[in-house]
């Protein structure tokens, strides 16, 4: 779980989000632990792919963060 603390902010920074605007961690933390726990240690791209794969099951807040950042 501690690794996840860095995953979503890194994904969002890589997709062009400002370092000061990182709502992704809070919005997607629960979704990652619910749907992507198995890939949490496989790197940021694996977690992002998992979130995209589970798009229909994500919270509205997490879905919005992904959409807002072109994912």
C-alpha positions as CSV (number, residue, x, y, z in Angstrom):
1,X,0.0,0.0,0.0
2,X,2.8,2.4,0.7
3,X,4.0,2.2,-2.8
4,X,0.7,3.4,-4.0
5,X,1.2,6.7,-2.2
6,X,3.4,7.7,-5.1
7,X,1.8,5.9,-8.1
8,X,-1.1,8.1,-9.0
9,X,0.7,11.5,-8.5
10,X,3.5,10.1,-10.7
11,X,1.0,9.0,-13.4
12,X,-0.6,12.4,-13.3
13,X,2.7,14.3,-13.5
14,X,3.7,12.1,-16.4
15,X,0.5,13.0,-18.2
16,X,1.0,16.7,-17.8
17,X,-0.7,17.5,-14.5
18,X,0.9,20.2,-12.4
19,X,2.8,19.0,-9.4
20,X,0.6,21.2,-7.2
21,X,-2.6,19.6,-8.6
22,X,-2.6,16.0,-7.5
23,X,-6.2,15.1,-6.5
24,X,-5.6,11.7,-8.2
25,X,-4.2,10.0,-5.1
26,X,-7.2,10.8,-2.9
27,X,-9.7,10.2,-5.7
28,X,-8.3,6.9,-6.9
29,X,-6.7,5.4,-3.7
30,X,-9.8,3.2,-2.9
31,X,-10.2,2.2,-6.5
32,X,-6.6,1.0,-6.8
33,X,-6.9,-1.0,-3.6
34,X,-10.2,-2.5,-4.7
35,X,-9.5,-3.3,-8.3
36,X,-5.8,-3.2,-8.9
37,X,-4.2,-4.6,-5.7
38,X,-2.7,-7.5,-7.7
39,X,-0.7,-5.1,-9.9
40,X,0.3,-2.4,-7.4
41,X,3.9,-3.7,-7.3
42,X,4.2,-3.9,-11.1
43,X,4.8,-0.2,-11.7
44,X,2.8,2.9,-12.4
45,X,1.9,1.9,-16.0
46,X,0.4,-1.4,-14.8
47,X,-1.7,0.4,-12.2
48,X,-2.9,2.9,-14.8
49,X,-3.7,0.1,-17.3
50,X,-5.6,-1.7,-14.5
51,X,-7.6,1.5,-13.7
52,X,-8.5,1.9,-17.4
53,X,-9.4,-1.8,-17.7
54,X,-11.8,-1.4,-14.7
55,X,-13.1,2.0,-15.9
56,X,-16.8,1.1,-15.5
57,X,-16.3,0.1,-11.9
58,X,-14.3,3.2,-10.8
59,X,-15.7,5.9,-8.6
60,X,-16.9,9.0,-10.4
61,X,-14.1,11.0,-8.8
62,X,-11.3,8.7,-10.0
63,X,-12.9,8.4,-13.4
64,X,-13.0,12.2,-13.6
65,X,-9.3,12.5,-12.6
66,X,-8.3,10.0,-15.3
67,X,-10.5,11.8,-17.9
68,X,-9.2,15.2,-16.9
69,X,-5.6,14.0,-17.5
70,X,-6.2,12.4,-20.9
71,X,-6.4,8.9,-19.7
